[in-house]
Amino acid sequence: MDKVSIIIPTRNRSSYLERALEHAFAQDYPDFEVIVSNNASTDDTAHVLESLKTKYPNLISVHHPELLPLSTHWDKVIRDVSTGNIILLIPDDDVIIDKCYLSKAVRLFEKYPSIGLVFANFCSINPQFQRITNYEAKFDEFIPKEFLFNNYNKELFGITGIGVPHLTALFSRKAYLDVGGFDLDCMSPDTYLWLKILLKYDAGFVNEIVAEYLMHENNLSKKANIDQFYSDTLIPQKIQDLAQSIGSIDRNQLKTIKRMYEIFYRRYINITCPKGSWKRAYLKFLLKFK
């Protein structure tokens, strides 16, 4: 039975930590670890984590004295701290509500050795923890990599712009290392990782709502650094380079990726740019694709 590492990166969000840990430690899976990685928080995160260790003595906390870029932070914790063969990297403001989810996901990894990641349905909630929307895709428990890659971001959950949801995605350490892990500081390092994994590995799917996405004013997507958008223009070429090394992609797939990112970033640039300036930022983004 594979050990699972639940990794919760955090920065200046101490108020979310108790809820995050309560749900993480509620899993019924017999072999998992919980790691909270504090990325140079300037609030009372370190103190809160020490206090929570009295309730959760098995909690592993890591404190980084200097602020790390997002991808560097995630990669460092996965490689240097976690010990599980399967990883769940979940945002500090989101939670798994299905206590059996790890067990269900690991069963798929064991049943289908070609699987590199597993994901599931989820819902969004408001700051009062009231459910807003259910996001439910319809897949079999085994999804061939070619199908998911070619249809990525095409209304998988009933809305354009949602692919494999970060908060439900478990991935194998083997797949992570095999495709180079998080190797680009960009706006969507998670999407980039899923696409890389899907070049070489199939996916598993749990057809249940297993997690809650908390919508609030401090969501990371609403505080994006516009400069990070332009790093994402490197992704199609990086994926092409990886794909050519394993012979698993064609020109049509590259066009699909470019279109996907154009739609995705039009939406996010609109959210994050000051009113009236998003079109200029979006055009600059598109020019880097040409």
Salt bridges, closest charged atoms under 4 A:
GLU33 OE1 - LYS3 NZ 3.32
GLU50 OE2 - LYS53 NZ 3.50
ASP75 OD1 - ARG79 NE 2.69
ASP80 OD2 - LYS76 NZ 3.46
ASP92 OD1 - ARG13 NH1 2.82
ASP93 OD2 - ARG13 NH1 3.35
ASP93 OD2 - HIS216 NE2 2.72
ASP98 OD2 - LYS104 NZ 2.71
GLU141 OE1 - ARG107 NH2 2.99
GLU141 OE2 - LYS111 NZ 2.63
GLU146 OE2 - LYS145 NZ 3.52
ASP178 OD2 - LYS200 NZ 3.04
ASP183 OD1 - LYS196 NZ 3.39
ASP190 OD2 - HIS166 ND1 3.35
GLU208 OE1 - LYS104 NZ 2.67
GLU212 OE1 - ARG19 NH2 3.21
